[in-house]
Amino acid sequence: MSEINLSKDETERLVAKVKAYFDAELKQDIGGFDAEFLISFFGKELGGYYYNKGLADAHTLFTEKSEELGYLIQELEKPVD
C-alpha cells in the first residue's frame, strides 16, 4: 500500500476533529502538531486494516452485483427450438 497523503484541507479538518475529541472525551488539550503526528501514526499503523476492509467490502459488492447482472442477462435470452 502506498503512503497516505492527505490534502492540507483534509489534514486541517482531521486535526480539528482529533483536538475536539481529546477535549470532549479525555479532557485534555492537544496541540495541532501533536494531533497531526497522531493522525500520521494511526494512518501508518491502522490504515492498512481499514484499506483492506474497504477492498473486501468492494469485492463483496462487486460479486453480488455481477451475479445480479448475470441473472438479468439470462432473463433476456430468447427461447430457441
mmCIF file of the N, C-alpha and C atoms, coordinates in Angstrom:
data_MODEL
# 
_entry.id   MODEL 
# 
loop_
_atom_site.group_PDB 
_atom_site.id 
_atom_site.type_symbol 
_atom_site.label_atom_id 
_atom_site.label_alt_id 
_atom_site.label_comp_id 
_atom_site.label_asym_id 
_atom_site.label_entity_id 
_atom_site.label_seq_id 
_atom_site.pdbx_PDB_ins_code 
_atom_site.Cartn_x 
_atom_site.Cartn_y 
_atom_site.Cartn_z 
_atom_site.occupancy 
_atom_site.B_iso_or_equiv 
_atom_site.pdbx_formal_charge 
_atom_site.auth_seq_id 
_atom_site.auth_comp_id 
_atom_site.auth_asym_id 
_atom_site.auth_atom_id 
_atom_site.pdbx_PDB_model_num 
ATOM 1   N N  . MET A 1 1  ? 0.852   -1.175  0.000   1.00 0.00 ? 1  MET A N  1 
ATOM 2   C CA . MET A 1 1  ? 0.000   0.000   0.000   1.00 0.00 ? 1  MET A CA 1 
ATOM 3   C C  . MET A 1 1  ? 0.891   1.229   0.000   1.00 0.00 ? 1  MET A C  1 
ATOM 4   N N  . SER A 1 2  ? 0.552   2.198   -0.806  1.00 0.00 ? 2  SER A N  1 
ATOM 5   C CA . SER A 1 2  ? 1.342   3.418   -0.870  1.00 0.00 ? 2  SER A CA 1 
ATOM 6   C C  . SER A 1 2  ? 1.034   4.316   0.324   1.00 0.00 ? 2  SER A C  1 
ATOM 7   N N  . GLU A 1 3  ? 1.916   5.267   0.535   1.00 0.00 ? 3  GLU A N  1 
ATOM 8   C CA . GLU A 1 3  ? 1.752   6.190   1.654   1.00 0.00 ? 3  GLU A CA 1 
ATOM 9   C C  . GLU A 1 3  ? 0.502   7.045   1.467   1.00 0.00 ? 3  GLU A C  1 
ATOM 10  N N  . ILE A 1 4  ? -0.179  7.302   2.559   1.00 0.00 ? 4  ILE A N  1 
ATOM 11  C CA . ILE A 1 4  ? -1.390  8.115   2.522   1.00 0.00 ? 4  ILE A CA 1 
ATOM 12  C C  . ILE A 1 4  ? -0.993  9.585   2.571   1.00 0.00 ? 4  ILE A C  1 
ATOM 13  N N  . ASN A 1 5  ? -1.361  10.327  1.554   1.00 0.00 ? 5  ASN A N  1 
ATOM 14  C CA . ASN A 1 5  ? -1.076  11.759  1.505   1.00 0.00 ? 5  ASN A CA 1 
ATOM 15  C C  . ASN A 1 5  ? -2.393  12.514  1.493   1.00 0.00 ? 5  ASN A C  1 
ATOM 16  N N  . LEU A 1 6  ? -2.665  13.197  2.588   1.00 0.00 ? 6  LEU A N  1 
ATOM 17  C CA . LEU A 1 6  ? -3.890  13.980  2.697   1.00 0.00 ? 6  LEU A CA 1 
ATOM 18  C C  . LEU A 1 6  ? -3.631  15.404  2.243   1.00 0.00 ? 6  LEU A C  1 
ATOM 19  N N  . SER A 1 7  ? -4.657  16.030  1.716   1.00 0.00 ? 7  SER A N  1 
ATOM 20  C CA . SER A 1 7  ? -4.527  17.436  1.332   1.00 0.00 ? 7  SER A CA 1 
ATOM 21  C C  . SER A 1 7  ? -4.430  18.291  2.596   1.00 0.00 ? 7  SER A C  1 
ATOM 22  N N  . LYS A 1 8  ? -4.025  19.519  2.425   1.00 0.00 ? 8  LYS A N  1 
ATOM 23  C CA . LYS A 1 8  ? -3.915  20.431  3.568   1.00 0.00 ? 8  LYS A CA 1 
ATOM 24  C C  . LYS A 1 8  ? -5.280  20.606  4.232   1.00 0.00 ? 8  LYS A C  1 
ATOM 25  N N  . ASP A 1 9  ? -6.320  20.735  3.429   1.00 0.00 ? 9  ASP A N  1 
ATOM 26  C CA . ASP A 1 9  ? -7.679  20.905  3.957   1.00 0.00 ? 9  ASP A CA 1 
ATOM 27  C C  . ASP A 1 9  ? -8.120  19.670  4.738   1.00 0.00 ? 9  ASP A C  1 
ATOM 28  N N  . GLU A 1 10 ? -7.869  18.490  4.183   1.00 0.00 ? 10 GLU A N  1 
ATOM 29  C CA . GLU A 1 10 ? -8.231  17.249  4.880   1.00 0.00 ? 10 GLU A CA 1 
ATOM 30  C C  . GLU A 1 10 ? -7.486  17.139  6.210   1.00 0.00 ? 10 GLU A C  1 
ATOM 31  N N  . THR A 1 11 ? -6.206  17.446  6.185   1.00 0.00 ? 11 THR A N  1 
ATOM 32  C CA . THR A 1 11 ? -5.401  17.385  7.404   1.00 0.00 ? 11 THR A CA 1 
ATOM 33  C C  . THR A 1 11 ? -5.935  18.350  8.448   1.00 0.00 ? 11 THR A C  1 
ATOM 34  N N  . GLU A 1 12 ? -6.250  19.564  8.039   1.00 0.00 ? 12 GLU A N  1 
ATOM 35  C CA . GLU A 1 12 ? -6.776  20.558  8.979   1.00 0.00 ? 12 GLU A CA 1 
ATOM 36  C C  . GLU A 1 12 ? -8.092  20.103  9.596   1.00 0.00 ? 12 GLU A C  1 
ATOM 37  N N  . ARG A 1 13 ? -8.969  19.506  8.784   1.00 0.00 ? 13 ARG A N  1 
ATOM 38  C CA . ARG A 1 13 ? -10.245 19.018  9.312   1.00 0.00 ? 13 ARG A CA 1 
ATOM 39  C C  . ARG A 1 13 ? -10.034 17.872  10.299  1.00 0.00 ? 13 ARG A C  1 
ATOM 40  N N  . LEU A 1 14 ? -9.109  16.968  9.984   1.00 0.00 ? 14 LEU A N  1 
ATOM 41  C CA . LEU A 1 14 ? -8.833  15.849  10.886  1.00 0.00 ? 14 LEU A CA 1 
ATOM 42  C C  . LEU A 1 14 ? -8.182  16.331  12.182  1.00 0.00 ? 14 LEU A C  1 
ATOM 43  N N  . VAL A 1 15 ? -7.282  17.286  12.080  1.00 0.00 ? 15 VAL A N  1 
ATOM 44  C CA . VAL A 1 15 ? -6.645  17.850  13.275  1.00 0.00 ? 15 VAL A CA 1 
ATOM 45  C C  . VAL A 1 15 ? -7.711  18.455  14.182  1.00 0.00 ? 15 VAL A C  1 
ATOM 46  N N  . ALA A 1 16 ? -8.646  19.197  13.595  1.00 0.00 ? 16 ALA A N  1 
ATOM 47  C CA . ALA A 1 16 ? -9.724  19.795  14.388  1.00 0.00 ? 16 ALA A CA 1 
ATOM 48  C C  . ALA A 1 16 ? -10.558 18.715  15.080  1.00 0.00 ? 16 ALA A C  1 
ATOM 49  N N  . LYS A 1 17 ? -10.828 17.617  14.378  1.00 0.00 ? 17 LYS A N  1 
ATOM 50  C CA . LYS A 1 17 ? -11.611 16.527  14.969  1.00 0.00 ? 17 LYS A CA 1 
ATOM 51  C C  . LYS A 1 17 ? -10.854 15.850  16.112  1.00 0.00 ? 17 LYS A C  1 
ATOM 52  N N  . VAL A 1 18 ? -9.562  15.621  15.940  1.00 0.00 ? 18 VAL A N  1 
ATOM 53  C CA . VAL A 1 18 ? -8.763  14.990  16.989  1.00 0.00 ? 18 VAL A CA 1 
ATOM 54  C C  . VAL A 1 18 ? -8.692  15.901  18.210  1.00 0.00 ? 18 VAL A C  1 
ATOM 55  N N  . LYS A 1 19 ? -8.460  17.184  17.964  1.00 0.00 ? 19 LYS A N  1 
ATOM 56  C CA . LYS A 1 19 ? -8.393  18.132  19.081  1.00 0.00 ? 19 LYS A CA 1 
ATOM 57  C C  . LYS A 1 19 ? -9.725  18.180  19.832  1.00 0.00 ? 19 LYS A C  1 
ATOM 58  N N  . ALA A 1 20 ? -10.823 18.188  19.093  1.00 0.00 ? 20 ALA A N  1 
ATOM 59  C CA . ALA A 1 20 ? -12.150 18.221  19.723  1.00 0.00 ? 20 ALA A CA 1 
ATOM 60  C C  . ALA A 1 20 ? -12.402 16.937  20.515  1.00 0.00 ? 20 ALA A C  1 
ATOM 61  N N  . TYR A 1 21 ? -11.973 15.807  19.982  1.00 0.00 ? 21 TYR A N  1 
ATOM 62  C CA . TYR A 1 21 ? -12.146 14.534  20.682  1.00 0.00 ? 21 TYR A CA 1 
ATOM 63  C C  . TYR A 1 21 ? -11.364 14.529  21.989  1.00 0.00 ? 21 TYR A C  1 
ATOM 64  N N  . PHE A 1 22 ? -10.110 14.920  21.923  1.00 0.00 ? 22 PHE A N  1 
ATOM 65  C CA . PHE A 1 22 ? -9.291  14.948  23.130  1.00 0.00 ? 22 PHE A CA 1 
ATOM 66  C C  . PHE A 1 22 ? -9.896  15.874  24.185  1.00 0.00 ? 22 PHE A C  1 
ATOM 67  N N  . ASP A 1 23 ? -10.426 16.992  23.748  1.00 0.00 ? 23 ASP A N  1 
ATOM 68  C CA . ASP A 1 23 ? -11.026 17.942  24.678  1.00 0.00 ? 23 ASP A CA 1 
ATOM 69  C C  . ASP A 1 23 ? -12.310 17.376  25.297  1.00 0.00 ? 23 ASP A C  1 
ATOM 70  N N  . ALA A 1 24 ? -13.198 16.849  24.461  1.00 0.00 ? 24 ALA A N  1 
ATOM 71  C CA . ALA A 1 24 ? -14.510 16.387  24.926  1.00 0.00 ? 24 ALA A CA 1 
ATOM 72  C C  . ALA A 1 24 ? -14.433 15.070  25.700  1.00 0.00 ? 24 ALA A C  1 
ATOM 73  N N  . GLU A 1 25 ? -13.658 14.129  25.212  1.00 0.00 ? 25 GLU A N  1 
ATOM 74  C CA . GLU A 1 25 ? -13.657 12.786  25.794  1.00 0.00 ? 25 GLU A CA 1 
ATOM 75  C C  . GLU A 1 25 ? -12.571 12.569  26.841  1.00 0.00 ? 25 GLU A C  1 
ATOM 76  N N  . LEU A 1 26 ? -11.425 13.197  26.639  1.00 0.00 ? 26 LEU A N  1 
ATOM 77  C CA . LEU A 1 26 ? -10.302 12.952  27.539  1.00 0.00 ? 26 LEU A CA 1 
ATOM 78  C C  . LEU A 1 26 ? -9.985  14.150  28.429  1.00 0.00 ? 26 LEU A C  1 
ATOM 79  N N  . LYS A 1 27 ? -10.686 15.244  28.189  1.00 0.00 ? 27 LYS A N  1 
ATOM 80  C CA . LYS A 1 27 ? -10.476 16.472  28.956  1.00 0.00 ? 27 LYS A CA 1 
ATOM 81  C C  . LYS A 1 27 ? -9.006  16.902  28.916  1.00 0.00 ? 27 LYS A C  1 
ATOM 82  N N  . GLN A 1 28 ? -8.399  16.746  27.727  1.00 0.00 ? 28 GLN A N  1 
ATOM 83  C CA . GLN A 1 28 ? -7.009  17.135  27.538  1.00 0.00 ? 28 GLN A CA 1 
ATOM 84  C C  . GLN A 1 28 ? -6.906  18.053  26.340  1.00 0.00 ? 28 GLN A C  1 
ATOM 85  N N  . ASP A 1 29 ? -6.024  19.029  26.488  1.00 0.00 ? 29 ASP A N  1 
ATOM 86  C CA . ASP A 1 29 ? -5.750  19.930  25.369  1.00 0.00 ? 29 ASP A CA 1 
ATOM 87  C C  . ASP A 1 29 ? -4.586  19.339  24.583  1.00 0.00 ? 29 ASP A C  1 
ATOM 88  N N  . ILE A 1 30 ? -4.774  19.209  23.291  1.00 0.00 ? 30 ILE A N  1 
ATOM 89  C CA . ILE A 1 30 ? -3.713  18.669  22.435  1.00 0.00 ? 30 ILE A CA 1 
ATOM 90  C C  . ILE A 1 30 ? -3.437  19.705  21.344  1.00 0.00 ? 30 ILE A C  1 
ATOM 91  N N  . GLY A 1 31 ? -2.182  19.942  21.088  1.00 0.00 ? 31 GLY A N  1 
ATOM 92  C CA . GLY A 1 31 ? -1.807  20.914  20.075  1.00 0.00 ? 31 GLY A CA 1 
ATOM 93  C C  . GLY A 1 31 ? -1.973  20.374  18.667  1.00 0.00 ? 31 GLY A C  1 
ATOM 94  N N  . GLY A 1 32 ? -1.966  21.276  17.713  1.00 0.00 ? 32 GLY A N  1 
ATOM 95  C CA . GLY A 1 32 ? -2.126  20.891  16.315  1.00 0.00 ? 32 GLY A CA 1 
ATOM 96  C C  . GLY A 1 32 ? -1.029  19.962  15.827  1.00 0.00 ? 32 GLY A C  1 
ATOM 97  N N  . PHE A 1 33 ? 0.221   20.240  16.229  1.00 0.00 ? 33 PHE A N  1 
ATOM 98  C CA . PHE A 1 33 ? 1.343   19.385  15.813  1.00 0.00 ? 33 PHE A CA 1 
ATOM 99  C C  . PHE A 1 33 ? 1.171   17.976  16.359  1.00 0.00 ? 33 PHE A C  1 
ATOM 100 N N  . ASP A 1 34 ? 0.813   17.875  17.641  1.00 0.00 ? 34 ASP A N  1 
ATOM 101 C CA . ASP A 1 34 ? 0.600   16.552  18.249  1.00 0.00 ? 34 ASP A CA 1 
ATOM 102 C C  . ASP A 1 34 ? -0.557  15.813  17.588  1.00 0.00 ? 34 ASP A C  1 
ATOM 103 N N  . ALA A 1 35 ? -1.629  16.532  17.280  1.00 0.00 ? 35 ALA A N  1 
ATOM 104 C CA . ALA A 1 35 ? -2.782  15.906  16.622  1.00 0.00 ? 35 ALA A CA 1 
ATOM 105 C C  . ALA A 1 35 ? -2.390  15.401  15.236  1.00 0.00 ? 35 ALA A C  1 
ATOM 106 N N  . GLU A 1 36 ? -1.618  16.198  14.514  1.00 0.00 ? 36 GLU A N  1 
ATOM 107 C CA . GLU A 1 36 ? -1.182  15.791  13.173  1.00 0.00 ? 36 GLU A CA 1 
ATOM 108 C C  . GLU A 1 36 ? -0.257  14.574  13.257  1.00 0.00 ? 36 GLU A C  1 
ATOM 109 N N  . PHE A 1 37 ? 0.618   14.548  14.251  1.00 0.00 ? 37 PHE A N  1 
ATOM 110 C CA . PHE A 1 37 ? 1.507   13.410  14.466  1.00 0.00 ? 37 PHE A CA 1 
ATOM 111 C C  . PHE A 1 37 ? 0.687   12.154  14.762  1.00 0.00 ? 37 PHE A C  1 
ATOM 112 N N  . LEU A 1 38 ? -0.341  12.286  15.596  1.00 0.00 ? 38 LEU A N  1 
ATOM 113 C CA . LEU A 1 38 ? -1.209  11.162  15.938  1.00 0.00 ? 38 LEU A CA 1 
ATOM 114 C C  . LEU A 1 38 ? -1.949  10.645  14.705  1.00 0.00 ? 38 LEU A C  1 
ATOM 115 N N  . ILE A 1 39 ? -2.443  11.546  13.876  1.00 0.00 ? 39 ILE A N  1 
ATOM 116 C CA . ILE A 1 39 ? -3.131  11.160  12.640  1.00 0.00 ? 39 ILE A CA 1 
ATOM 117 C C  . ILE A 1 39 ? -2.184  10.381  11.736  1.00 0.00 ? 39 ILE A C  1 
ATOM 118 N N  . SER A 1 40 ? -0.962  10.867  11.602  1.00 0.00 ? 40 SER A N  1 
ATOM 119 C CA . SER A 1 40 ? 0.030   10.186  10.775  1.00 0.00 ? 40 SER A CA 1 
ATOM 120 C C  . SER A 1 40 ? 0.335   8.793   11.316  1.00 0.00 ? 40 SER A C  1 
ATOM 121 N N  . PHE A 1 41 ? 0.494   8.694   12.635  1.00 0.00 ? 41 PHE A N  1 
ATOM 122 C CA . PHE A 1 41 ? 0.767   7.403   13.267  1.00 0.00 ? 41 PHE A CA 1 
ATOM 123 C C  . PHE A 1 41 ? -0.364  6.414   13.007  1.00 0.00 ? 41 PHE A C  1 
ATOM 124 N N  . PHE A 1 42 ? -1.604  6.852   13.259  1.00 0.00 ? 42 PHE A N  1 
ATOM 125 C CA . PHE A 1 42 ? -2.739  5.954   13.030  1.00 0.00 ? 42 PHE A CA 1 
ATOM 126 C C  . PHE A 1 42 ? -2.868  5.579   11.559  1.00 0.00 ? 42 PHE A C  1 
ATOM 127 N N  . GLY A 1 43 ? -2.603  6.517   10.684  1.00 0.00 ? 43 GLY A N  1 
ATOM 128 C CA . GLY A 1 43 ? -2.660  6.208   9.258   1.00 0.00 ? 43 GLY A CA 1 
ATOM 129 C C  . GLY A 1 43 ? -1.676  5.121   8.876   1.00 0.00 ? 43 GLY A C  1 
ATOM 130 N N  . LYS A 1 44 ? -0.445  5.228   9.398   1.00 0.00 ? 44 LYS A N  1 
ATOM 131 C CA . LYS A 1 44 ? 0.591   4.243   9.078   1.00 0.00 ? 44 LYS A CA 1 
ATOM 132 C C  . LYS A 1 44 ? 0.314   2.896   9.737   1.00 0.00 ? 44 LYS A C  1 
ATOM 133 N N  . GLU A 1 45 ? -0.114  2.919   10.980  1.00 0.00 ? 45 GLU A N  1 
ATOM 134 C CA . GLU A 1 45 ? -0.277  1.688   11.739  1.00 0.00 ? 45 GLU A CA 1 
ATOM 135 C C  . GLU A 1 45 ? -1.630  1.001   11.521  1.00 0.00 ? 45 GLU A C  1 
ATOM 136 N N  . LEU A 1 46 ? -2.685  1.764   11.288  1.00 0.00 ? 46 LEU A N  1 
ATOM 137 C CA . LEU A 1 46 ? -4.030  1.193   11.169  1.00 0.00 ? 46 LEU A CA 1 
ATOM 138 C C  . LEU A 1 46 ? -4.620  1.322   9.775   1.00 0.00 ? 46 LEU A C  1 
ATOM 139 N N  . GLY A 1 47 ? -4.078  2.214   8.981   1.00 0.00 ? 47 GLY A N  1 
ATOM 140 C CA . GLY A 1 47 ? -4.644  2.491   7.660   1.00 0.00 ? 47 GLY A CA 1 
ATOM 141 C C  . GLY A 1 47 ? -4.802  1.260   6.798   1.00 0.00 ? 47 GLY A C  1 
ATOM 142 N N  . GLY A 1 48 ? -3.816  0.365   6.830   1.00 0.00 ? 48 GLY A N  1 
ATOM 143 C CA . GLY A 1 48 ? -3.876  -0.842  6.015   1.00 0.00 ? 48 GLY A CA 1 
ATOM 144 C C  . GLY A 1 48 ? -5.065  -1.724  6.350   1.00 0.00 ? 48 GLY A C  1 
ATOM 145 N N  . TYR A 1 49 ? -5.406  -1.782  7.634   1.00 0.00 ? 49 TYR A N  1 
ATOM 146 C CA . TYR A 1 49 ? -6.551  -2.596  8.046   1.00 0.00 ? 49 TYR A CA 1 
ATOM 147 C C  . TYR A 1 49 ? -7.850  -2.038  7.460   1.00 0.00 ? 49 TYR A C  1 
ATOM 148 N N  . TYR A 1 50 ? -8.007  -0.723  7.559   1.00 0.00 ? 50 TYR A N  1 
ATOM 149 C CA . TYR A 1 50 ? -9.212  -0.089  7.020   1.00 0.00 ? 50 TYR A CA 1 
ATOM 150 C C  . TYR A 1 50 ? -9.239  -0.169  5.494   1.00 0.00 ? 50 TYR A C  1 
ATOM 151 N N  . TYR A 1 51 ? -8.086  -0.008  4.883   1.00 0.00 ? 51 TYR A N  1 
ATOM 152 C CA . TYR A 1 51 ? -7.978  -0.100  3.424   1.00 0.00 ? 51 TYR A CA 1 
ATOM 153 C C  . TYR A 1 51 ? -8.375  -1.499  2.953   1.00 0.00 ? 51 TYR A C  1 
ATOM 154 N N  . ASN A 1 52 ? -7.816  -2.517  3.603   1.00 0.00 ? 52 ASN A N  1 
ATOM 155 C CA . ASN A 1 52 ? -8.129  -3.904  3.221   1.00 0.00 ? 52 ASN A CA 1 
ATOM 156 C C  . ASN A 1 52 ? -9.599  -4.227  3.445   1.00 0.00 ? 52 ASN A C  1 
ATOM 157 N N  . LYS A 1 53 ? -10.174 -3.717  4.532   1.00 0.00 ? 53 LYS A N  1 
ATOM 158 C CA . LYS A 1 53 ? -11.603 -3.932  4.787   1.00 0.00 ? 53 LYS A CA 1 
ATOM 159 C C  . LYS A 1 53 ? -12.434 -3.272  3.692   1.00 0.00 ? 53 LYS A C  1 
ATOM 160 N N  . GLY A 1 54 ? -12.043 -2.086  3.290   1.00 0.00 ? 54 GLY A N  1 
ATOM 161 C CA . GLY A 1 54 ? -12.746 -1.406  2.197   1.00 0.00 ? 54 GLY A CA 1 
ATOM 162 C C  . GLY A 1 54 ? -12.666 -2.195  0.895   1.00 0.00 ? 54 GLY A C  1 
ATOM 163 N N  . LEU A 1 55 ? -11.484 -2.745  0.610   1.00 0.00 ? 55 LEU A N  1 
ATOM 164 C CA . LEU A 1 55 ? -11.344 -3.572  -0.595  1.00 0.00 ? 55 LEU A CA 1 
ATOM 165 C C  . LEU A 1 55 ? -12.215 -4.821  -0.509  1.00 0.00 ? 55 LEU A C  1 
ATOM 166 N N  . ALA A 1 56 ? -12.237 -5.456  0.659   1.00 0.00 ? 56 ALA A N  1 
ATOM 167 C CA . ALA A 1 56 ? -13.060 -6.659  0.828   1.00 0.00 ? 56 ALA A CA 1 
ATOM 168 C C  . ALA A 1 56 ? -14.540 -6.328  0.650   1.00 0.00 ? 56 ALA A C  1 
ATOM 169 N N  . ASP A 1 57 ? -14.972 -5.201  1.215   1.00 0.00 ? 57 ASP A N  1 
ATOM 170 C CA . ASP A 1 57 ? -16.365 -4.783  1.054   1.00 0.00 ? 57 ASP A CA 1 
ATOM 171 C C  . ASP A 1 57 ? -16.686 -4.494  -0.406  1.00 0.00 ? 57 ASP A C  1 
ATOM 172 N N  . ALA A 1 58 ? -15.761 -3.827  -1.099  1.00 0.00 ? 58 ALA A N  1 
ATOM 173 C CA . ALA A 1 58 ? -15.966 -3.535  -2.520  1.00 0.00 ? 58 ALA A CA 1 
ATOM 174 C C  . ALA A 1 58 ? -16.029 -4.825  -3.330  1.00 0.00 ? 58 ALA A C  1 
ATOM 175 N N  . HIS A 1 59 ? -15.175 -5.779  -3.000  1.00 0.00 ? 59 HIS A N  1 
ATOM 176 C CA . HIS A 1 59 ? -15.175 -7.057  -3.715  1.00 0.00 ? 59 HIS A CA 1 
ATOM 177 C C  . HIS A 1 59 ? -16.494 -7.792  -3.511  1.00 0.00 ? 59 HIS A C  1 
ATOM 178 N N  . THR A 1 60 ? -16.985 -7.796  -2.281  1.00 0.00 ? 60 THR A N  1 
ATOM 179 C CA . THR A 1 60 ? -18.260 -8.448  -1.981  1.00 0.00 ? 60 THR A CA 1 
ATOM 180 C C  . THR A 1 60 ? -19.391 -7.793  -2.772  1.00 0.00 ? 60 THR A C  1 
ATOM 181 N N  . LEU A 1 61 ? -19.429 -6.477  -2.775  1.00 0.00 ? 61 LEU A N  1 
ATOM 182 C CA . LEU A 1 61 ? -20.462 -5.757  -3.513  1.00 0.00 ? 61 LEU A CA 1 
ATOM 183 C C  . LEU A 1 61 ? -20.360 -6.039  -5.005  1.00 0.00 ? 61 LEU A C  1 
ATOM 184 N N  . PHE A 1 62 ? -19.140 -6.022  -5.535  1.00 0.00 ? 62 PHE A N  1 
ATOM 185 C CA . PHE A 1 62 ? -18.939 -6.296  -6.950  1.00 0.00 ? 62 PHE A CA 1 
ATOM 186 C C  . PHE A 1 62 ? -19.427 -7.695  -7.311  1.00 0.00 ? 62 PHE A C  1 
ATOM 187 N N  . THR A 1 63 ? -19.113 -8.666  -6.466  1.00 0.00 ? 63 THR A N  1 
ATOM 188 C CA . THR A 1 63 ? -19.537 -10.046 -6.709  1.00 0.00 ? 63 THR A CA 1 
ATOM 189 C C  . THR A 1 63 ? -21.057 -10.156 -6.703  1.00 0.00 ? 63 THR A C  1 
ATOM 190 N N  . GLU A 1 64 ? -21.692 -9.531  -5.712  1.00 0.00 ? 64 GLU A N  1 
ATOM 191 C CA . GLU A 1 64 ? -23.160 -9.569  -5.633  1.00 0.00 ? 64 GLU A CA 1 
ATOM 192 C C  . GLU A 1 64 ? -23.794 -8.927  -6.865  1.00 0.00 ? 64 GLU A C  1 
ATOM 193 N N  . LYS A 1 65 ? -23.278 -7.770  -7.261  1.00 0.00 ? 65 LYS A N  1 
ATOM 194 C CA . LYS A 1 65 ? -23.852 -7.062  -8.416  1.00 0.00 ? 65 LYS A CA 1 
ATOM 195 C C  . LYS A 1 65 ? -23.589 -7.824  -9.704  1.00 0.00 ? 65 LYS A C  1 
ATOM 196 N N  . SER A 1 66 ? -22.411 -8.493  -9.834  1.00 0.00 ? 66 SER A N  1 
ATOM 197 C CA . SER A 1 66 ? -22.158 -9.263  -11.053 1.00 0.00 ? 66 SER A CA 1 
ATOM 198 C C  . SER A 1 66 ? -23.091 -10.450 -11.167 1.00 0.00 ? 66 SER A C  1 
ATOM 199 N N  . GLU A 1 67 ? -23.395 -11.081 -10.022 1.00 0.00 ? 67 GLU A N  1 
ATOM 200 C CA . GLU A 1 67 ? -24.344 -12.188 -10.044 1.00 0.00 ? 67 GLU A CA 1 
ATOM 201 C C  . GLU A 1 67 ? -25.727 -11.688 -10.453 1.00 0.00 ? 67 GLU A C  1 
ATOM 202 N N  . GLU A 1 68 ? -26.137 -10.563 -9.927  1.00 0.00 ? 68 GLU A N  1 
ATOM 203 C CA . GLU A 1 68 ? -27.431 -9.977  -10.308 1.00 0.00 ? 68 GLU A CA 1 
ATOM 204 C C  . GLU A 1 68 ? -27.457 -9.692  -11.807 1.00 0.00 ? 68 GLU A C  1 
ATOM 205 N N  . LEU A 1 69 ? -26.363 -9.142  -12.304 1.00 0.00 ? 69 LEU A N  1 
ATOM 206 C CA . LEU A 1 69 ? -26.281 -8.832  -13.731 1.00 0.00 ? 69 LEU A CA 1 
ATOM 207 C C  . LEU A 1 69 ? -26.368 -10.109 -14.558 1.00 0.00 ? 69 LEU A C  1 
ATOM 208 N N  . GLY A 1 70 ? -25.726 -11.172 -14.091 1.00 0.00 ? 70 GLY A N  1 
ATOM 209 C CA . GLY A 1 70 ? -25.800 -12.456 -14.786 1.00 0.00 ? 70 GLY A CA 1 
ATOM 210 C C  . GLY A 1 70 ? -27.233 -12.957 -14.889 1.00 0.00 ? 70 GLY A C  1 
ATOM 211 N N  . TYR A 1 71 ? -27.992 -12.827 -13.797 1.00 0.00 ? 71 TYR A N  1 
ATOM 212 C CA . TYR A 1 71 ? -29.402 -13.244 -13.825 1.00 0.00 ? 71 TYR A CA 1 
ATOM 213 C C  . TYR A 1 71 ? -30.215 -12.373 -14.775 1.00 0.00 ? 71 TYR A C  1 
ATOM 214 N N  . LEU A 1 72 ? -29.948 -11.084 -14.776 1.00 0.00 ? 72 LEU A N  1 
ATOM 215 C CA . LEU A 1 72 ? -30.681 -10.179 -15.676 1.00 0.00 ? 72 LEU A CA 1 
ATOM 216 C C  . LEU A 1 72 ? -30.386 -10.508 -17.140 1.00 0.00 ? 72 LEU A C  1 
ATOM 217 N N  . ILE A 1 73 ? -29.150 -10.853 -17.428 1.00 0.00 ? 73 ILE A N  1 
ATOM 218 C CA . ILE A 1 73 ? -28.790 -11.232 -18.814 1.00 0.00 ? 73 ILE A CA 1 
ATOM 219 C C  . ILE A 1 73 ? -29.476 -12.528 -19.193 1.00 0.00 ? 73 ILE A C  1 
ATOM 220 N N  . GLN A 1 74 ? -29.547 -13.491 -18.275 1.00 0.00 ? 74 GLN A N  1 
ATOM 221 C CA . GLN A 1 74 ? -30.240 -14.748 -18.572 1.00 0.00 ? 74 GLN A CA 1 
ATOM 222 C C  . GLN A 1 74 ? -31.717 -14.505 -18.870 1.00 0.00 ? 74 GLN A C  1 
ATOM 223 N N  . GLU A 1 75 ? -32.323 -13.568 -18.186 1.00 0.00 ? 75 GLU A N  1 
ATOM 224 C CA . GLU A 1 75 ? -33.743 -13.261 -18.421 1.00 0.00 ? 75 GLU A CA 1 
ATOM 225 C C  . GLU A 1 75 ? -33.966 -12.684 -19.818 1.00 0.00 ? 75 GLU A C  1 
ATOM 226 N N  . LEU A 1 76 ? -32.937 -12.129 -20.442 1.00 0.00 ? 76 LEU A N  1 
ATOM 227 C CA . LEU A 1 76 ? -33.058 -11.560 -21.778 1.00 0.00 ? 76 LEU A CA 1 
ATOM 228 C C  . LEU A 1 76 ? -32.976 -12.625 -22.870 1.00 0.00 ? 76 LEU A C  1 
ATOM 229 N N  . GLU A 1 77 ? -32.533 -13.819 -22.522 1.00 0.00 ? 77 GLU A N  1 
ATOM 230 C CA . GLU A 1 77 ? -32.370 -14.859 -23.538 1.00 0.00 ? 77 GLU A CA 1 
ATOM 231 C C  . GLU A 1 77 ? -33.722 -15.201 -24.157 1.00 0.00 ? 77 GLU A C  1 
ATOM 232 N N  . LYS A 1 78 ? -33.676 -15.455 -25.432 1.00 0.00 ? 78 LYS A N  1 
ATOM 233 C CA . LYS A 1 78 ? -34.859 -15.848 -26.187 1.00 0.00 ? 78 LYS A CA 1 
ATOM 234 C C  . LYS A 1 78 ? -34.914 -17.373 -26.264 1.00 0.00 ? 78 LYS A C  1 
ATOM 235 N N  . PRO A 1 79 ? -36.116 -17.913 -26.159 1.00 0.00 ? 79 PRO A N  1 
ATOM 236 C CA . PRO A 1 79 ? -36.221 -19.371 -26.284 1.00 0.00 ? 79 PRO A CA 1 
ATOM 237 C C  . PRO A 1 79 ? -35.898 -19.803 -27.727 1.00 0.00 ? 79 PRO A C  1 
ATOM 238 N N  . VAL A 1 80 ? -35.233 -20.911 -27.843 1.00 0.00 ? 80 VAL A N  1 
ATOM 239 C CA . VAL A 1 80 ? -34.921 -21.460 -29.166 1.00 0.00 ? 80 VAL A CA 1 
ATOM 240 C C  . VAL A 1 80 ? -35.444 -22.889 -29.231 1.00 0.00 ? 80 VAL A C  1 
ATOM 241 N N  . ASP A 1 81 ? -35.912 -23.266 -30.411 1.00 0.00 ? 81 ASP A N  1 
ATOM 242 C CA . ASP A 1 81 ? -36.462 -24.616 -30.612 1.00 0.00 ? 81 ASP A CA 1 
ATOM 243 C C  . ASP A 1 81 ? -35.462 -25.543 -31.183 1.00 0.00 ? 81 ASP A C  1 
# 
